[in-house]
Amino acid sequence: MNKKSATIYDISKKLNVSVATVSRALNDHPRISQATKELVRKTAKEMNYKQNNLAKALKSGETKNVGIIVPYINTNFFSSVIRGIEEELSLLGYHVIICQSHEDVNIEKRQLNTLLNAQVDGIFMSVSKTTTDTEHITSILETSNTPIIFFDRKKDIPGISTVTIDDYRAGYMATEHLIQEGYKNICHFAGDLNLEIYQNRLNGYKQALLDHNLPVKEDNIISTGSSVDDGSEAIKKLWSKKSVPDAIFSSSDFAALGACQELKKLSIKIPQEVAVIGFSNEPFTQFMELPISSVDQTPGMMGKMAGQVFLETVKENNSGVSIEKKVVLKPQLHIRKSSKRK
């Protein structure tokens, strides 16, 4: 049978000191002597005292819990962002509550409400691809002081800070690399264009072509999903036409992997005949028989920066002044065999 937990009143009675003294000792109050603190803590442990974290949170106004909402947790990118946030905040006593939206705005709404009901001190969020109406997010700003920080996938909402990479620059860099390797008919797997990150990557791709006097062909822009099967199907669609590309810039590493697998089935040599470059720098890209070039989104750094933005926001809110922050990280291009012709 579990030993019954004691209260601060029980400790007070046993030590013949006031309840206030016990409470202050347990909370490391500077006016309580070190000897008294050690005695109270030792007695509390012997009596199986458990501190009431809810009561403490209500008194201090903070729970030391933060929520994180991601579309899925089973990708290297999102798990790395979460790890970055946790590493940044854990040293200050924060704990994270992780939620998945599964790309469903209705689940996203429920997760937001759950986190708010849990009285988290802040919410980190990467919106789902089905999030078009943002009323469920803006209403929080009107009714709650809980700070929200968008990372990677964001919506432009006044009052919400964001941490992203320069997706436009990333799309430009990837496309320019292919051009510099001698490729001229470059196809783009554009991802879900309902999301701003994919629109920006597409715009970077287009501008790189124009800056190097290459035409932007609408037939070379394919809105795809982000799975291996999506990449495979996109290749089948392209090769059913008369004009096939000599290079592919994919907004997803998984779609790039699917493209490579399908090209191999068609006995098309990579990169001699068709180059492939992906996006996200998933771990598998560098360990394949033919390593895939990819744009690194620096997810660990993104998580750490999001954590820093949260801490700055909390500090500002306590001072009565809140400033919306827009942090844009530089993408990194990792060039591997799949796109290196020269």
C-alpha positions, 0 to 999 in steps of 0.5 A: 500500500502506498504511503499517504502523502503529507501536507505542509500542515503535517510538517508544520505540526511535527517540526513545531514551526509555522505553516508559512515557515514550511512553505517558504523553506520548500520554496527556497525563500531567502529569509529562511536559514539554510539549516531550516530549509534542509530540516524542512526538506528532509522531513518532507521527504520522510513524510512523503510530501508531494508539492501541489504543482497546480496550486503553485502554478495558480499562485505564480501564474505559470505552469512551466509547461509549453505546448507544441503542435506539429502535423506529424511527429514521425519526420526528422524535421519536426522531431528535430525542431521539438528537440531544439525547443526542449533543449532550449527550455528544459534548463529553465524548468519547462516541460513540453506537451506534444500534439499532432494535427495529422494535417487536419484543421479540426484536430488542430482546433481541438489540440489548441483548446486542450493546451489552453485548458492545460494552462500552458505558458506558450504554444509553438505551432506549425499549421496544418495544410488544411488550415485556411481560416485562422479564426481559431488562432486569432481568437486566442489572441483576443481572449488569452495572454498565452503567446503563440510562436509559429515555426516553419509553416506559418500564417501572417497574423499580427501579434504572433512571432515566427521562426522560419527559413528563407524558403524563397532563397532555398528554392533559388539556391537549389535551382541555380545549382542545377543550372550551374551544373548545365541542366536547362529543362528543370522540373519542380515538384511544388508540394501543396501550394496551399502552404506559404512555404511551398509557394515561396520555394516555387517563386524562388525556382521561377526567379532563378530560371528567369535570372539565367534566361531560361523559360518558366514552363507551367508543364514543368511545375507539378503540385505533389504530395510529400510522400515517396509514392507522390514522387514516383507518380510525378515521374510517371506523369512527366514521362508520359509526355513528349518533353521530359526534364533533365533535372528535378527540384523537389520540395520534399526529400521523400518525393525526391526519393520516389523520383529516384526509384522510378527513374531507376526503373526506367533505366534513366541514369542519375545525374548523367541524364536527370539530376535530382535535388530534394528539400529538408536534408532527411538523414536517409539522403546522405546514406543512400547508394546514390546520395541525394542533394538536399536543402537543409532547413536547420530544424535544430536551430529553428527549435532553439530560436523558437525557444529563445523567442518564447523566452523573450516574449514572456519577459516582455509580457511581464514588463508590459511591452510585447514585440512581434518577432520575425526570425528568418534563418538561412538555408543550407544546400548540401550538394551530393552525387544526385545533382553533380554532373560536372 
